[in-house]
């Protein structure tokens, strides 16, 4: 019988070849995932960028691409159609899409849970913070936006209607410039987006969240289509867990999250990202009911309150809360 003897070099070459084959197999095994943001790229997207940079997604078997969106309504549709695997979208906008159009998606985690939207106003305004004092004032917003939809119930807290203010609906990209050019006007918007863009031009601009007037509404969350949740629950669970690790890491390394974002999109403003992430982590991560629970976990009573508001002012009759969200993928 012939005996073969391997030299040290041969053994090293064989080992190297096996390593290359293993690496190739690992790359081939990566599942391509596209995450669509709600609107462009704000600070609350940075934890996902950090999860990407730290290899949390790769370790879970994903090849992730984070793409910029053009509004929650559009992102809900692209996820529902399967064009995008996951999306970041406003929870109220998602609820309205599911209720009115039976859009087949569900919220699997909510990262911005309180104080996400409100009214932005000029620093020299004599507004006393009372909703009733908005009567006759110019309020700038954008048709179909989540902040516009929640303006009506906010006004209703003072027995007012939309007709009681001078509402100007403009393109979402035009509203900040119009607000800056219109003295004593008000702008509906997001604390982590519109407010920061305003303050980059008007640093002393003021803001009051709708939550101050009793409005409960979850903000930006992670959505997935129902078919994927039903057929590939393990995939969803792994992705949610990796994203959750990104958020947890961001609480400890916020600067690293910002740098990870800039690596993806170098033209972003470091200052706006940093401040947007700070607001998300320090002010919006939990409601009183979700404190003490993992990041992304939501409470059914919060959902019920939000649905009651939407029922009263959106013209639709919401379904059961479980139609809109699930906590089954949140790591405890």
N, C-alpha and C positions, 0 to 999 in steps of 0.2 A: 504494500500500500504506500502510495506516495505521500510524503509529509511536506506541508508548506510551512515555511518560516517567514513571518512578517518582521520586517525591520522596524525600528522605532519611527522612522519617517513614514513608513507605510501605514502604521497604526494611527499616527497623527493625521495623515491625509484622510484615512477612513473616518476618523472621528469628526474631522472638519466637514466632510461630505454629509455625514449624518446630521450635523448641526445645521447645515444649510438646508437640507431636506426638511428638518423639523421647523425651521424658521419659515420656509416657503409654505409648508402646510398650515402654519399658524396664520400667515397672511391670507391664504386662500380661505381659511375658516372664518375670517372676519365678516360679519354681516354689515352691509352698507346701510347706514341710517342717516336720514336728512332731518334736521330739526329746523323748523321755520319760526323765526321770532314773530312777535306781534307787530311791532313797528320799529324798523331799523335795528339799532343795537344799543340798548340802555344798560345801566349798571347792574340791573337784576339778571342780565344774561351772563354776566361775568362768572358766576359760579359754574356754569356749564362749560365755559371756556377753560376754567381751571381744571375741571374734571377731565377735559380733553388733554390739557397740557401735562397733567400728572399721570396719565395713562389709565385712569379709572375705567373709561369706556373700552379701551383696548383690552384691558384685563378681563372685561366682561364679554369680550368677543365682538366688539363693535368697531366699525370704521365710520366715525361720526363727522358729519359736515354741518356747521351751523350757518344757516343762510338768513339774510335779513328779509323781514316781511314788510308789508304795506298796509297793515291794519288787522285787527283781530278778526273781523268778519271774513276777510280774504283768507287768513290762515286757517280758520275753521273749515272753510270750503276745500282748501288744498289738502288738508289732513283727511277730511271725509272722503275725498276722491282717491286717496292713495298716492297722490303726487308727492306728498311729504309724509314721512313716517310718524313724526311727532311734531307738535307745535306748541308755542307759548301764546296763549290767548287770554283775553279778559274773560273772567268767569260769567259775568252778566251777559256779555255778548254771546258766549257759548250757549247759555241757557236759552236765550231768545231764539237762537238758530235751531236748537233741538226742539223747542216747543212749537214754534211757528212753521218750521219747514221739515221737521223730523230728520235733521242732519244727524247722521249716524256716528257721533263721537261722544266721548265721555271725558270728564276731568279726572285725572289720576293723581294729581298733586296740586296744591296751591301754595305759591311761594310769597306772594304779596297779598296779605290777608286783611289789612285794615289801613284806613287813612290813605288809600291809594289815589283817590280822585278828589277834586274839590275846586274851589274858586281861587284864581290868582288875581291880584289887584295891585294897583299902583301905590307906591310908598307914600305919596302925598294925598291919597284918597282920604276923605273924611268919613268913610264908611265905618259904622260902629260895630259891624259884625252881625247885626240882626238881619235875617232874611227879608223881613218886611221893608227894610230900608233900601232894598234893591229895586223897588218899584220905579219904573221909568228909566232905569239905567241900561246902558249898552252892555249886553253880554255876548261875547264872541265864542262860537263853538263850530263843530263840524257835523254835518248830517251823518247819522249812522254810527257815530263814535260812542263808546261806552259812557264817557263823561257827559255827552249830550243827553243820552237816554236817562241818566240819573239826575239831571237838572230838574226835571218836572217834579219828582217826589220830594226833592229838597225844597223847592218853592212851596210845595203843598204843606210842608211842615209849618208854614206861616199863613196857610189858607190863600196862597197865591197860585196863579196859573202862568203858563208861558206867555200869554198875551200881556201880562203885567210888566214884562221887561221888553226892552228893544233887542230881540234876539237876532244876531247876524250869523248865518251859517256860511262858512267859507271852506275852501279846500284845506285839508289838514296841514299842508305845508305852508299855507299862507296865514294861518291864524296867529302865530306868534308875532310876525312882522306887523299885522294889522293891529294887534293889541298894543304893541309898543308905540304905534303911530296915533292911537286913539286915547286922548287924555280921559281920565276918570272912567275908563271901561273896565270890564271884568272878562276873564278868560276861563272857561272850563278846561280842566286838564289834569294830567298825572303829575304827582309829586316827583317821580323819578325821571320824568321826561320833559314835558312842557315847562314845568316850573324851572328846571335847571337850564333849559334853553333861554328862557326869559332872563334868568339871573346872570347868564353870561353876558347879557347886554345891559341889564338893569339889576345890579347886585342886591339892591334893597327891596326888590319886589316882595309882596306879602302873599301868604297862602293860608287858606282855612279849609280843612277837609270836610267833605260832606258828612263824615261820621259825627262831627260835632252836633249835627242837627238830627241825630238819631238814625241815620241811614246805615244799615248793615249791608255791605256788599263785598264779597270776595273779589280780589283783583286778578292779577296775572297768574295763570296756572299752566300745568302741562297737560295737553290733551292727546288722546289717541283714538283711532277709529274703532268702533265696536267689533268689527270683524276680527281685527288683530287681537283685541282683548280676549275674544272667545276662542280663537284658534291658536294663538301664540302667547298665552299668559306668561310663560317663563321668560320670553323675550322682553315683554313689558316690565316684568318684575326686575330683571337684571338692569334694564335701562334706568328705571326709576331709582333703583338702589345706587347706581353709579352717579346719577345726578345728585342724589341726596348726599353722597360723600363729597361731591364738589361744593355743595352749600356748607356742609360742616367744615370743610377745609377753609372755605372763604371766611368763616367767622374767626379763624385763627390767622389766616394769611390774606387779608383783603388786598394788600398791594400786589401780591402774586396773582390774584384773580384779575386785577386791572391789567397787569403786564401780559397775561395770557390773552386777554381781549385785544390788546394792541398788536399782539403777534398775528392775530387773525385779520384785524382791520386797522392798519397803521394810521389811517386818517382820522380815527376817532379822537375825541378830546379826553386826555387823561384826567383832567379835573372833573369833567362831567361824569365820567365813569366812576371815579372814586366817590364823588358825592352821592351819586345815584345808588351805588352799592351800600354806602353808609346808611342812607335812609332806609333801604330795604332791610338791612340787618338789624338796625337799632329801633326802627319804628313800625315796620310792617310785617314782620315775620310771623306774628301770632295775634289772634284775638284773645280776649280774656278766657274764652272757652277752650282754646287750643294750646294755651301755655302749659308746659310740662309734657307735651306730646312731641313726637319727632317732627322735624321740618317737613312741611308739605301736607301733613295730616289735617283733615278738616272735620268740623263738628256738624252733626245733622241739624241741631237747633239753629246754628248760624245759617245754614242753607234754607231752612224753613222761613226764617225772618227775611232773607233776601228774596225768596220766592213770593212772599206776601207783598213786598214792595213792588216787585215786577208785575204781579197780578193786578194791583191797583192802578198802575200807571202805564203799562206797556200794551194793554189791550189784548193780552193773551191769557189763557188759563194754564198755569204751570202743571206739570205732572208730579208724580212722587219724587222726592229728593234723590232716591236711588237711581232714577233715570239719568241724572246729570253727573253724578260723581261716584267714586269708589275709593276706599282706603285700603283695599286688599293688597296693593303693591307697596305700601309704605312699610319699611323695615322698622320693627318695634325695638 
